[in-house]
Amino acid sequence: MNTLTWRLLTAEELTRVYLNEMRRDFPPTELKPLDYFAVLPACRAAGLGAKLLAALPGKEAGADAILIEAELPEKADDPAMAVRRLGFYARCGAVDTGWTEKLFGASWFRVLTLAAPGQQPMGAEDACRALADCYRRVIGEPKWRQYIELYRPDGTTAQLL
């Protein structure tokens, strides 16, 4: 696997990956609709995930950063896996903002950022404000405020937007 190619999956391919791969690799409390970064088991531990993640910001034209939600080890069903994921993102250059989020009353995540090529790392509050804006645009104003809770490093709730 020396050549990497980005392409959109067909609806059938995406459904197959979700049903066959994501259900295996993510605990039910973390599994959300089709929005993941993952590498198939047969391709793991060879640096492919790091190469793909490094290339991702350049695939999003005009993006300052990629926002990453990684499961919080203290609240994870599999704390060791959550620690490994955080380590992977850190090795790839992602910066932990120190902020956490609780999604839909059940799952807890760390908020990380990965700067796009040529960009400075995004500030923690700006990153969380952008994340809140993503949720607001995707699920709507009343629902994002009801189901998404963002917390500063000191544990206080953030009222963003």
DSSP file (Angstrom, degrees, kcal/mol; ACC not computed):
  #  RESIDUE AA STRUCTURE BP1 BP2  ACC     N-H-->O    O-->H-N    N-H-->O    O-->H-N    TCO  KAPPA ALPHA  PHI   PSI    X-CA   Y-CA   Z-CA
    1    1 A M              0   0    0      0, 0.0     3,-0.0     0, 0.0     0, 0.0   0.000 360.0 360.0 360.0  69.9    0.0    0.0    0.0
    2    2 A N        +     0   0    0      1,-0.1     2,-0.5     2,-0.0     0, 0.0   0.718 360.0  64.1 -89.7 -23.6    2.4    2.7   -1.2
    3    3 A T        -     0   0    0      2,-0.0     2,-0.4     0, 0.0    -1,-0.1  -0.891  67.1-159.2-108.4 128.7   -0.2    4.8   -3.0
    4    4 A L        -     0   0    0     -2,-0.5     2,-0.4    47,-0.0    -2,-0.0  -0.884   9.0-173.8-105.2 135.6   -3.0    6.5   -1.2
    5    5 A T        -     0   0    0     -2,-0.4     2,-0.4     2,-0.0    -2,-0.0  -0.996  12.9-149.4-130.9 129.3   -6.1    7.6   -3.0
    6    6 A W        +     0   0    0     -2,-0.4     2,-0.3     2,-0.0    -2,-0.0  -0.821  31.2 150.9 -94.3 134.0   -9.0    9.6   -1.6
    7    7 A R        -     0   0    0     -2,-0.4     2,-0.3     0, 0.0    -2,-0.0  -0.981  46.9-102.5-155.2 155.3  -12.4    8.9   -3.1
    8    8 A L        -     0   0    0     -2,-0.3     2,-0.2     1,-0.1    -2,-0.0  -0.604  38.7-126.4 -76.8 138.8  -16.0    9.1   -2.0
    9    9 A L        -     0   0    0     -2,-0.3    -1,-0.1     1,-0.1     2,-0.1  -0.542  22.9-112.5 -80.5 150.7  -17.5    5.8   -1.2
   10   10 A T     >  -     0   0    0     -2,-0.2     4,-2.7     1,-0.1     5,-0.2  -0.341  34.0-104.0 -70.9 166.0  -20.7    4.7   -2.8
   11   11 A A  H  > S+     0   0    0      1,-0.2     4,-2.3     2,-0.2     5,-0.2   0.895 124.4  50.4 -59.6 -39.6  -23.8    4.5   -0.6
   12   12 A E  H  > S+     0   0    0      2,-0.2     4,-2.3     1,-0.2    -1,-0.2   0.916 111.4  47.1 -65.6 -43.5  -23.4    0.7   -0.7
   13   13 A E  H  > S+     0   0    0      2,-0.2     4,-2.5     1,-0.2    -2,-0.2   0.918 112.9  49.1 -63.7 -43.9  -19.7    0.8    0.2
   14   14 A L  H  X S+     0   0    0     -4,-2.7     4,-2.4     1,-0.2    -2,-0.2   0.913 111.7  48.4 -63.7 -43.4  -20.3    3.2    3.1
   15   15 A T  H  X S+     0   0    0     -4,-2.3     4,-2.9    -5,-0.2     5,-0.3   0.918 111.3  50.8 -62.2 -43.4  -23.1    1.1    4.5
   16   16 A R  H  X S+     0   0    0     -4,-2.3     4,-2.7     2,-0.2     5,-0.4   0.912 111.0  48.0 -62.8 -43.5  -21.0   -2.0    4.2
   17   17 A V  H  X>S+     0   0    0     -4,-2.5     4,-2.4     2,-0.2     5,-1.9   0.929 114.0  47.8 -62.4 -44.7  -18.1   -0.4    6.1
   18   18 A Y  I  <>S+     0   0    0     -4,-2.4     5,-1.3     3,-0.2    -2,-0.2   0.950 117.9  39.6 -61.1 -50.5  -20.4    0.9    8.8
   19   19 A L  I  <5S+     0   0    0     -4,-2.9    -2,-0.2    -5,-0.2    -1,-0.2   0.885 127.6  31.0 -70.0 -39.2  -22.2   -2.4    9.3
   20   20 A N  I  <5S+     0   0    0     -4,-2.7    -3,-0.2    -5,-0.3    -2,-0.2   0.797 132.6  22.0 -92.8 -30.8  -19.2   -4.7    9.0
   21   21 A E  I  X5S+     0   0    0     -4,-2.4     4,-1.9    -5,-0.4     3,-0.4   0.856 119.1  48.7-106.2 -48.9  -16.3   -2.6   10.4
   22   22 A M  I  ><S+     0   0    0     -5,-1.9     4,-2.0     1,-0.2    -3,-0.2   0.888 108.1  54.9 -67.1 -38.9  -17.5    0.2   12.6
   23   23 A R  H  4<S+     0   0    0     -5,-1.3    -1,-0.2    -6,-0.3    -2,-0.1   0.825 111.9  46.4 -62.9 -29.6  -19.8   -2.0   14.7
   24   24 A R  H  4 S+     0   0    0     -3,-0.4    -1,-0.2     1,-0.1    -2,-0.2   0.876 118.2  39.7 -76.7 -38.6  -16.8   -4.2   15.4
   25   25 A D  H  < S+     0   0    0     -4,-1.9    -2,-0.2     1,-0.1    -3,-0.2   0.597 110.2  55.6 -94.2 -13.2  -14.4   -1.4   16.2
   26   26 A F  S  < S-     0   0    0     -4,-2.0     5,-0.1    -5,-0.2    -1,-0.1  -0.972  81.8-118.4-125.4 135.6  -16.5    1.0   18.2
   27   27 A P    >>  -     0   0    0      0, 0.0     3,-1.9     0, 0.0     4,-1.6  -0.332  34.2-109.1 -65.5 152.7  -18.5    0.3   21.4
   28   28 A P  T 34 S+     0   0    0      0, 0.0     3,-0.0     0, 0.0    -5,-0.0   0.825 118.1  57.4 -53.8 -35.2  -22.3    0.9   21.1
   29   29 A T  T 34 S+     0   0    0      1,-0.2    78,-0.1    77,-0.1    77,-0.1   0.731 113.4  40.1 -70.2 -19.1  -22.2    4.0   23.3
   30   30 A E  T <4 S+     0   0    0     -3,-1.9     2,-0.4    76,-0.1    -1,-0.2   0.647  88.8 106.8-100.4 -18.7  -19.7    5.6   20.9
   31   31 A L     <  +     0   0    0     -4,-1.6    -8,-0.0    -5,-0.1    -9,-0.0  -0.476  43.6 166.6 -70.5 120.5  -21.2    4.5   17.6
   32   32 A K        -     0   0    0     -2,-0.4     2,-0.4     3,-0.0     3,-0.4  -0.740  47.4 -61.6-124.1 172.9  -22.8    7.3   15.9
   33   33 A P  S    S-     0   0    0      0, 0.0    -1,-0.0     0, 0.0    -2,-0.0  -0.448  90.6 -53.3 -64.6 117.9  -24.1    7.7   12.3
   34   34 A L  S    S+     0   0    0     -2,-0.4    -3,-0.0     1,-0.1   -16,-0.0   0.589  95.3 117.4  27.8  60.6  -21.3    7.4    9.6
   35   35 A D        +     0   0    0     -3,-0.4     2,-0.3     2,-0.0    -1,-0.1  -0.452  41.8 121.2-149.4  70.6  -18.7   10.0   10.8
   36   36 A Y        -     0   0    0      2,-0.1     2,-0.5    -4,-0.0   -14,-0.0  -0.884  52.1-142.3-135.8 159.5  -15.5    8.2   11.7
   37   37 A F        +     0   0    0     -2,-0.3     2,-0.3     2,-0.0    -2,-0.0  -0.990  45.1 143.9-118.9 118.5  -11.8    7.9   10.9
   38   38 A A        -     0   0    0     -2,-0.5     2,-0.4    11,-0.0    -2,-0.1  -0.990  39.5-139.9-153.5 156.5  -10.7    4.2   11.0
   39   39 A V        -     0   0    0     -2,-0.3     5,-0.1     2,-0.0    -2,-0.0  -0.965  34.4-107.3-119.9 136.0   -8.4    1.8    9.3
   40   40 A L    >   -     0   0    0     -2,-0.4     3,-1.9     1,-0.1     4,-0.5  -0.287  32.6-114.2 -59.5 145.8   -9.3   -1.8    8.6
   41   41 A P  G >  S+     0   0    0      0, 0.0     3,-1.3     0, 0.0    -1,-0.1   0.848 114.4  58.1 -52.5 -39.4   -7.6   -4.3   10.9
   42   42 A A  G 3  S+     0   0    0      1,-0.3    -2,-0.1     3,-0.0    -3,-0.0   0.709 110.6  44.0 -65.9 -18.3   -5.6   -5.9    8.0
   43   43 A C  G X  S+     0   0    0     -3,-1.9     3,-0.6     4,-0.0     5,-0.5   0.376  91.7 111.5-106.6   2.0   -4.0   -2.5    7.2
   44   44 A R  T <   +     0   0    0     -3,-1.3    -4,-0.0    -4,-0.5     0, 0.0  -0.279  65.6  29.5 -77.8 162.6   -3.3   -1.4   10.8
   45   45 A A  T 3  S+     0   0    0      1,-0.1    -1,-0.2    -2,-0.0    -3,-0.0   0.682  94.2  93.3  66.2  22.7    0.1   -0.9   12.5
   46   46 A A  S <  S-     0   0    0     -3,-0.6    -2,-0.1     0, 0.0    -1,-0.1   0.258 104.4-101.3-123.4   9.5    1.9    0.0    9.2
   47   47 A G  S  > S+     0   0    0      3,-0.0     4,-2.0     4,-0.0     5,-0.2   0.457  87.7 121.8  87.2   0.6    1.5    3.8    9.4
   48   48 A L  H  > S+     0   0    0     -5,-0.5     4,-2.8     1,-0.2     5,-0.2   0.925  72.4  51.5 -63.6 -45.5   -1.4    4.0    7.0
   49   49 A G  H  > S+     0   0    0     -6,-0.2     4,-2.7     1,-0.2    -1,-0.2   0.904 110.3  49.2 -59.0 -42.0   -3.7    5.7    9.5
   50   50 A A  H  > S+     0   0    0      2,-0.2     4,-2.4     1,-0.2    -1,-0.2   0.898 111.8  49.0 -64.5 -40.5   -1.1    8.4   10.2
   51   51 A K  H  X S+     0   0    0     -4,-2.0     4,-1.6     2,-0.2    -2,-0.2   0.925 113.6  46.2 -64.6 -44.3   -0.6    9.0    6.5
   52   52 A L  H  X S+     0   0    0     -4,-2.8     4,-1.3     2,-0.2    -2,-0.2   0.922 113.5  48.2 -64.7 -44.2   -4.3    9.3    5.9
   53   53 A L  H  < S+     0   0    0     -4,-2.7     3,-0.3     1,-0.2    -1,-0.2   0.899 109.7  53.0 -64.4 -39.9   -4.8   11.6    8.9
   54   54 A A  H  < S+     0   0    0     -4,-2.4     4,-0.3     1,-0.2    -1,-0.2   0.850 112.8  45.1 -62.4 -33.6   -1.9   13.8    7.8
   55   55 A A  H  X S+     0   0    0     -4,-1.6     4,-0.7     1,-0.2     3,-0.5   0.693  93.9  82.2 -82.7 -19.3   -3.5   14.1    4.4
   56   56 A L  H >X S+     0   0    0     -4,-1.3     3,-1.6    -3,-0.3     4,-0.6   0.891  84.6  54.2 -58.9 -47.2   -7.0   14.8    5.6
   57   57 A P  H >4 S+     0   0    0      0, 0.0     3,-1.0     0, 0.0     6,-0.3   0.867 105.9  55.1 -58.2 -33.7   -6.7   18.6    6.4
   58   58 A G  H 34 S+     0   0    0     -3,-0.5    -2,-0.2    -4,-0.3    -3,-0.1   0.682 100.7  60.3 -70.7 -16.7   -5.5   19.2    2.8
   59   59 A K  H << S+     0   0    0     -3,-1.6     2,-0.9    -4,-0.7    -1,-0.2   0.598  91.7  71.9 -84.5 -12.7   -8.6   17.4    1.5
   60   60 A E  S X< S-     0   0    0     -3,-1.0     3,-2.3    -4,-0.6    -1,-0.2  -0.778  87.0-140.8-106.1  87.5  -10.9   20.0    3.1
   61   61 A A  T 3  S+     0   0    0     -2,-0.9     3,-0.1     1,-0.3    -2,-0.1  -0.180  81.4   8.0 -53.1 129.6  -10.4   23.1    1.1
   62   62 A G  T 3  S+     0   0    0      1,-0.3    -1,-0.3    -4,-0.1     2,-0.2   0.411  91.7 141.7  81.8  -2.0  -10.3   26.3    3.2
   63   63 A A    <   -     0   0    0     -3,-2.3    -1,-0.3    -6,-0.3     3,-0.1  -0.511  40.2-161.7 -75.2 139.1  -10.3   24.4    6.5
   64   64 A D  S    S-     0   0    0      1,-0.3    52,-2.6    -2,-0.2     2,-0.3   0.769  73.5 -13.8 -83.1 -30.9   -8.1   25.8    9.3
   65   65 A A  E     -A  115   0A   0     50,-0.3     2,-0.5    56,-0.1    -1,-0.3  -0.984  61.8-112.0-162.8 162.9   -8.2   22.6   11.2
   66   66 A I  E     -A  114   0A   0     48,-2.6    48,-2.1    -2,-0.3     2,-0.4  -0.932  32.7-140.6-102.0 130.6   -9.8   19.2   11.6
   67   67 A L  E     -A  113   0A   0     -2,-0.5     2,-0.4    46,-0.2    46,-0.2  -0.794  19.1-163.4 -93.5 133.4  -11.8   18.8   14.8
   68   68 A I  E     -A  112   0A   0     44,-2.8    44,-2.9    -2,-0.4     2,-0.6  -0.958  14.0-160.9-123.4 133.3  -11.5   15.4   16.5
   69   69 A E  E     -A  111   0A   0     -2,-0.4     2,-0.4    42,-0.2    42,-0.2  -0.965  17.9-178.5-109.4 117.6  -13.6   13.9   19.2
   70   70 A A  E     -A  110   0A   0     40,-2.1    40,-3.7    -2,-0.6    12,-0.0  -0.966  35.6 -98.4-121.4 134.1  -11.8   11.1   20.9
   71   71 A E  E     -A  109   0A   0     -2,-0.4    38,-0.3    38,-0.3    15,-0.2  -0.154  37.0-116.6 -53.1 136.1  -13.4    9.0   23.7
   72   72 A L    >>  -     0   0    0     36,-2.2     3,-1.7    29,-0.2     4,-0.7  -0.644  18.7-143.6 -75.6 117.5  -12.5   10.1   27.2
   73   73 A P  G >4 S+     0   0    0      0, 0.0     3,-0.9     0, 0.0    -1,-0.1   0.853  96.4  58.7 -55.1 -38.8  -10.5    7.2   28.8
   74   74 A E  G 34 S+     0   0    0      1,-0.2    -2,-0.0     8,-0.1    -3,-0.0   0.731 117.2  33.1 -64.3 -20.8  -12.0    7.7   32.3
   75   75 A K  G <4 S+     0   0    0     -3,-1.7    -1,-0.2    33,-0.1    33,-0.1   0.347  95.7 116.2-114.3   3.3  -15.5    7.2   30.9
   76   76 A A    <<  -     0   0    0     -3,-0.9     4,-0.1    -4,-0.7    33,-0.0  -0.390  65.9-136.5 -80.4 150.5  -14.8    4.7   28.1
   77   77 A D  S    S+     0   0    0      1,-0.3    -1,-0.1    -2,-0.1    -3,-0.0   0.833 110.7  30.5 -65.6 -33.8  -16.1    1.1   28.0
   78   78 A D  S  > S-     0   0    0      1,-0.1     4,-2.0     2,-0.0     3,-0.5  -0.778  73.5-179.8-127.1  84.3  -12.5    0.2   26.9
   79   79 A P  H  > S+     0   0    0      0, 0.0     4,-2.3     0, 0.0     5,-0.2   0.849  80.9  56.2 -56.5 -37.6  -10.1    2.7   28.6
   80   80 A A  H  > S+     0   0    0      1,-0.2     4,-2.2     2,-0.2     5,-0.1   0.907 108.1  47.8 -62.9 -40.8   -7.0    1.1   27.1
   81   81 A M  H  > S+     0   0    0     -3,-0.5     4,-2.4     2,-0.2    -1,-0.2   0.907 110.3  52.2 -65.6 -41.1   -8.4    1.5   23.6
   82   82 A A  H  X S+     0   0    0     -4,-2.0     4,-2.2     1,-0.2    -2,-0.2   0.895 109.5  49.4 -62.6 -39.8   -9.3    5.1   24.3
   83   83 A V  H  X S+     0   0    0     -4,-2.3     4,-2.4     2,-0.2    -1,-0.2   0.911 110.1  51.4 -64.5 -42.3   -5.8    5.8   25.6
   84   84 A R  H  X S+     0   0    0     -4,-2.2     4,-2.5     2,-0.2    -2,-0.2   0.902 109.5  50.3 -61.9 -40.7   -4.3    4.2   22.4
   85   85 A R  H  X S+     0   0    0     -4,-2.4     4,-2.6     2,-0.2     5,-0.2   0.932 110.2  48.8 -63.7 -45.2   -6.6    6.4   20.2
   86   86 A L  H  X S+     0   0    0     -4,-2.2     4,-2.3     1,-0.2    -1,-0.2   0.904 111.7  50.6 -61.0 -39.8   -5.5    9.6   22.1
   87   87 A G  H  X S+     0   0    0     -4,-2.4     4,-2.7     2,-0.2    -1,-0.2   0.905 108.7  51.6 -63.1 -42.3   -1.9    8.5   21.7
   88   88 A F  H  X S+     0   0    0     -4,-2.5     4,-1.4     2,-0.2    -2,-0.2   0.948 111.2  46.8 -59.1 -49.9   -2.3    7.9   17.9
   89   89 A Y  H  <>S+     0   0    0     -4,-2.6     5,-2.6     1,-0.2    -2,-0.2   0.901 112.1  50.8 -61.8 -40.4   -3.8   11.4   17.4
   90   90 A A  H ><5S+     0   0    0     -4,-2.3     3,-1.8     1,-0.2    -1,-0.2   0.927 108.2  51.8 -63.1 -44.6   -1.0   13.0   19.5
   91   91 A R  H 3<5S+     0   0    0     -4,-2.7    -1,-0.2     1,-0.3    -2,-0.2   0.790 107.2  55.2 -61.4 -26.7    1.6   11.2   17.4
   92   92 A C  T 3<5S-     0   0    0     -4,-1.4    -1,-0.3    -5,-0.2    -2,-0.2   0.424 127.4 -98.8 -87.6   0.9   -0.1   12.5   14.3
   93   93 A G  T < 5S+     0   0    0     -3,-1.8    22,-0.4     1,-0.3    -3,-0.2   0.474  70.9 148.8  99.1   2.3    0.2   16.1   15.6
   94   94 A A      < -     0   0    0     -5,-2.6     2,-0.5    -6,-0.2    -1,-0.3  -0.439  38.8-139.0 -69.8 145.2   -3.3   16.6   17.0
   95   95 A V  E     -B  113   0A   0     18,-3.2    18,-2.1    -2,-0.1     2,-0.5  -0.918   8.3-132.4-109.9 127.6   -3.5   19.0   19.9
   96   96 A D  E     -B  112   0A   0     -2,-0.5    16,-0.2    16,-0.2    28,-0.1  -0.679  11.1-157.6 -77.6 122.3   -5.7   18.2   22.9
   97   97 A T  E     -     0   0A   0     14,-2.5    -1,-0.1    -2,-0.5    15,-0.1   0.674  32.6-122.9 -74.4 -16.6   -7.7   21.4   23.8
   98   98 A G  E    S+     0   0A   0     13,-0.4     2,-0.2     1,-0.4    14,-0.1   0.290  75.5 120.1  87.3 -10.4   -8.2   20.2   27.3
   99   99 A W  E     -     0   0A   0     12,-0.4    12,-1.9    53,-0.1    -1,-0.4  -0.545  46.4-160.5 -85.7 152.8  -12.0   20.5   26.7
  100  100 A T  E     -BC 110 151A   0     51,-1.9    51,-3.1    10,-0.2     2,-0.4  -0.869   0.7-157.1-125.4 163.4  -14.4   17.6   27.0
  101  101 A E  E     -BC 109 150A   0      8,-2.2     8,-2.6    -2,-0.3     2,-0.5  -0.997   9.9-148.5-141.8 148.2  -17.9   17.1   25.7
  102  102 A K  E     -BC 108 149A   0     47,-2.5    47,-2.3    -2,-0.4     2,-0.5  -0.974  20.4-155.9-115.0 123.4  -20.8   14.9   26.7
  103  103 A L  E >>  -BC 107 148A   0      4,-3.1     3,-2.1    -2,-0.5     4,-1.7  -0.877  65.7 -18.2-108.6 128.0  -22.9   13.8   23.7
  104  104 A F  T 34 S-     0   0    0     43,-3.1    -1,-0.2    -2,-0.5    44,-0.1   0.781 114.9 -69.3  53.6  33.3  -26.6   12.8   24.0
  105  105 A G  T 34 S+     0   0    0     42,-0.5    -1,-0.3    -3,-0.2     3,-0.1   0.528 129.3  59.1  72.0   6.6  -26.3   12.3   27.7
  106  106 A A  T <4 S+     0   0    0     -3,-2.1     2,-0.3     1,-0.2    -2,-0.2   0.697  82.6  63.7-132.4 -49.8  -24.1    9.2   27.4
  107  107 A S  E  <  - B   0 103A   0     -4,-1.7    -4,-3.1   -78,-0.1     2,-0.4  -0.686  56.1-155.8 -98.2 138.7  -20.7    9.4   25.7
  108  108 A W  E     + B   0 102A   0     -2,-0.3   -36,-2.2    -6,-0.2     2,-0.3  -0.911  16.3 178.9-113.0 136.9  -17.8   11.6   26.8
  109  109 A F  E     -AB  71 101A   0     -8,-2.6    -8,-2.2    -2,-0.4     2,-0.3  -0.950  27.8-127.9-135.7 153.2  -15.1   12.8   24.5
  110  110 A R  E     -AB  70 100A   0    -40,-3.7   -40,-2.1    -2,-0.3     2,-0.6  -0.746  29.8-130.9 -88.6 148.4  -11.9   14.9   24.5
  111  111 A V  E     +A   69   0A   0    -12,-1.9   -14,-2.5    -2,-0.3   -13,-0.4  -0.917  33.1 173.0-105.0 122.5  -11.8   17.7   21.9
  112  112 A L  E     -AB  68  96A   0    -44,-2.9   -44,-2.8    -2,-0.6     2,-0.4  -0.837  17.3-148.7-123.8 161.3   -8.6   17.8   19.8
  113  113 A T  E     -AB  67  95A   0    -18,-2.1   -18,-3.2    -2,-0.3     2,-0.5  -0.976   5.1-161.2-131.0 148.6   -7.6   19.8   16.7
  114  114 A L  E     -A   66   0A   0    -48,-2.1   -48,-2.6    -2,-0.4   -20,-0.1  -0.963  27.4-130.7-126.8 111.5   -5.3   19.0   13.8
  115  115 A A  E     -A   65   0A   0     -2,-0.5   -50,-0.3   -22,-0.4     3,-0.1  -0.306  19.8-118.3 -64.9 141.4   -4.1   22.1   12.0
  116  116 A A    >   -     0   0    0    -52,-2.6     3,-2.4     4,-0.2    -1,-0.1  -0.387  52.3 -70.9 -70.6 157.2   -4.4   22.2    8.3
  117  117 A P  T 3  S+     0   0    0      0, 0.0    -1,-0.2     0, 0.0     3,-0.1  -0.243 122.9  11.1 -52.8 131.9   -1.1   22.6    6.3
  118  118 A G  T 3  S+     0   0    0      1,-0.3     2,-0.3    -3,-0.1    -2,-0.1   0.442 105.3 115.2  79.7   0.1    0.4   26.1    6.8
  119  119 A Q    <   -     0   0    0     -3,-2.4    -1,-0.3   -55,-0.1    -4,-0.1  -0.732  66.6-119.6-103.2 151.6   -2.1   27.0    9.6
  120  120 A Q        -     0   0    0     -2,-0.3    -4,-0.2     1,-0.1     3,-0.1  -0.538  48.4 -83.7 -78.4 152.7   -1.3   27.7   13.2
  121  121 A P        -     0   0    0      0, 0.0     2,-0.2     0, 0.0    -1,-0.1  -0.310  51.7-111.2 -56.2 141.4   -2.9   25.4   15.8
  122  122 A M        -     0   0    0      1,-0.1    -9,-0.1   -58,-0.1    -7,-0.1  -0.533  32.0-108.3 -76.2 138.6   -6.4   26.5   16.6
  123  123 A G     >  -     0   0    0     -2,-0.2     4,-2.7     1,-0.1     5,-0.2  -0.319  27.7-115.6 -64.6 151.6   -7.1   27.9   20.0
  124  124 A A  H  > S+     0   0    0      1,-0.2     4,-2.4     2,-0.2     5,-0.2   0.916 113.5  43.8 -58.8 -48.8   -9.1   25.7   22.4
  125  125 A E  H  > S+     0   0    0      1,-0.2     4,-2.3     2,-0.2    -1,-0.2   0.902 114.4  50.5 -67.5 -38.8  -12.1   28.0   22.7
  126  126 A D  H  > S+     0   0    0      2,-0.2     4,-2.4     1,-0.2    -1,-0.2   0.910 110.5  50.6 -62.5 -41.2  -12.1   28.7   19.0
  127  127 A A  H  X S+     0   0    0     -4,-2.7     4,-2.3     1,-0.2    -2,-0.2   0.926 112.7  45.2 -62.4 -45.1  -12.0   25.0   18.3
  128  128 A C  H  X S+     0   0    0     -4,-2.4     4,-2.5     2,-0.2    -1,-0.2   0.846 111.0  53.3 -70.5 -32.5  -14.9   24.3   20.6
  129  129 A R  H  X S+     0   0    0     -4,-2.3     4,-2.1    -5,-0.2    -1,-0.2   0.910 110.7  47.6 -65.2 -41.1  -16.9   27.2   19.2
  130  130 A A  H  X S+     0   0    0     -4,-2.4     4,-2.1     2,-0.2    -2,-0.2   0.892 111.6  50.6 -65.6 -39.7  -16.4   25.7   15.7
  131  131 A L  H  X S+     0   0    0     -4,-2.3     4,-2.3     2,-0.2    -2,-0.2   0.924 109.8  49.6 -64.0 -44.3  -17.4   22.3   17.0
  132  132 A A  H  X S+     0   0    0     -4,-2.5     4,-2.7     1,-0.2    -1,-0.2   0.897 109.5  52.5 -60.1 -40.1  -20.6   23.7   18.6
  133  133 A D  H  X S+     0   0    0     -4,-2.1     4,-2.4     2,-0.2    -1,-0.2   0.882 106.3  53.5 -64.7 -38.2  -21.3   25.5   15.3
  134  134 A C  H  X S+     0   0    0     -4,-2.1     4,-2.2     2,-0.2    -2,-0.2   0.947 111.9  44.6 -59.5 -48.6  -21.0   22.2   13.4
  135  135 A Y  H  X>S+     0   0    0     -4,-2.3     4,-2.9     1,-0.2     5,-0.6   0.911 111.3  53.5 -63.0 -41.6  -23.5   20.6   15.7
  136  136 A R  H  X5S+     0   0    0     -4,-2.7     4,-1.2     1,-0.2    -1,-0.2   0.908 112.7  44.1 -59.8 -42.0  -25.8   23.6   15.5
  137  137 A R  H  <5S+     0   0    0     -4,-2.4    -1,-0.2     2,-0.2    -2,-0.2   0.842 118.7  43.0 -72.5 -33.0  -25.8   23.4   11.7
  138  138 A V  H  <5S+     0   0    0     -4,-2.2    -2,-0.2    -5,-0.2    -3,-0.2   0.928 130.9  17.7 -82.0 -46.5  -26.2   19.6   11.6
  139  139 A I  H  <5S-     0   0    0     -4,-2.9     4,-0.4    -5,-0.2    -3,-0.2   0.480 110.8-109.9-109.1  -2.4  -28.9   18.9   14.2
  140  140 A G     X< -     0   0    0     -4,-1.2     4,-2.5    -5,-0.6     5,-0.3   0.077  33.0 -72.9  93.4 157.0  -30.4   22.4   14.6
  141  141 A E  H  > S+     0   0    0      1,-0.2     4,-1.6     2,-0.2     5,-0.2   0.910 123.7  41.9 -56.3 -54.8  -30.4   25.0   17.3
  142  142 A P  H  > S+     0   0    0      0, 0.0     4,-1.3     0, 0.0    -1,-0.2   0.913 116.8  47.7 -67.3 -37.8  -32.6   23.5   20.0
  143  143 A K  H  > S+     0   0    0     -4,-0.4     4,-2.8     2,-0.2     5,-0.3   0.904 108.2  52.6 -70.4 -40.3  -31.3   19.9   19.7
  144  144 A W  H  X S+     0   0    0     -4,-2.5     4,-2.0     1,-0.2    -1,-0.2   0.915 111.3  47.7 -64.4 -38.2  -27.6   20.8   19.9
  145  145 A R  H  < S+     0   0    0     -4,-1.6    -1,-0.2    -5,-0.3    -2,-0.2   0.817 115.7  46.2 -69.2 -28.4  -28.1   22.8   23.0
  146  146 A Q  H  < S+     0   0    0     -4,-1.3    -2,-0.2    -5,-0.2    -1,-0.2   0.864 124.9  27.5 -78.5 -38.2  -30.2   19.9   24.5
  147  147 A Y  H  < S+     0   0    0     -4,-2.8   -43,-3.1    -5,-0.1     2,-0.5   0.548 108.0  69.0-108.4  -9.4  -27.8   17.1   23.6
  148  148 A I  E  <  -C  103   0A   0     -4,-2.0     2,-0.5    -5,-0.3   -45,-0.2  -0.953  53.8-177.9-118.8 121.8  -24.3   18.5   23.4
  149  149 A E  E     -C  102   0A   0    -47,-2.3   -47,-2.5    -2,-0.5     2,-0.4  -0.977   7.1-163.7-119.5 125.2  -22.5   19.7   26.5
  150  150 A L  E     -CD 101 158A   0      8,-0.5     8,-2.9    -2,-0.5     2,-0.4  -0.895   5.6-163.8-109.4 137.3  -19.0   21.3   26.3
  151  151 A Y  E     -CD 100 157A   0    -51,-3.1   -51,-1.9    -2,-0.4     6,-0.2  -0.968  14.4-131.6-126.0 134.4  -16.8   21.7   29.4
  152  152 A R    >   -     0   0    0      4,-2.8     3,-2.5    -2,-0.4   -54,-0.1  -0.252  41.3 -95.1 -70.4 166.4  -13.7   23.8   29.9
  153  153 A P  T 3  S+     0   0    0      0, 0.0    -1,-0.1     0, 0.0   -55,-0.1   0.791 127.0  57.8 -55.9 -27.9  -10.6   22.3   31.4
  154  154 A D  T 3  S-     0   0    0      2,-0.1   -55,-0.1     1,-0.0    -2,-0.0   0.461 121.0-108.7 -83.6   1.3  -11.6   23.5   34.8
  155  155 A G  S <  S+     0   0    0     -3,-2.5     2,-0.2     1,-0.3    -1,-0.0   0.365  73.1 137.1  92.6  -5.0  -14.9   21.5   34.5
  156  156 A T        -     0   0    0      1,-0.1    -4,-2.8    -5,-0.1    -1,-0.3  -0.499  59.7-108.5 -77.4 146.7  -17.2   24.5   34.0
  157  157 A T  E     -D  151   0A   0     -6,-0.2     2,-0.5    -2,-0.2    -6,-0.2  -0.499  29.7-139.1 -72.6 138.6  -19.9   24.3   31.4
  158  158 A A  E     -D  150   0A   0     -8,-2.9     2,-0.9    -2,-0.2    -8,-0.5  -0.867   6.9-156.8-102.4 131.8  -19.3   26.4   28.3
  159  159 A Q        -     0   0    0     -2,-0.5     2,-0.3   -10,-0.1   -10,-0.0  -0.837  27.0-179.9-104.3  92.0  -22.2   28.3   26.7
  160  160 A L              0   0    0     -2,-0.9   -10,-0.0     1,-0.2    -2,-0.0  -0.696 360.0 360.0-100.2 148.8  -20.9   28.8   23.2
  161  161 A L              0   0    0     -2,-0.3    -1,-0.2     0, 0.0   -32,-0.0   0.390 360.0 360.0  73.7 360.0  -22.7   30.6   20.3
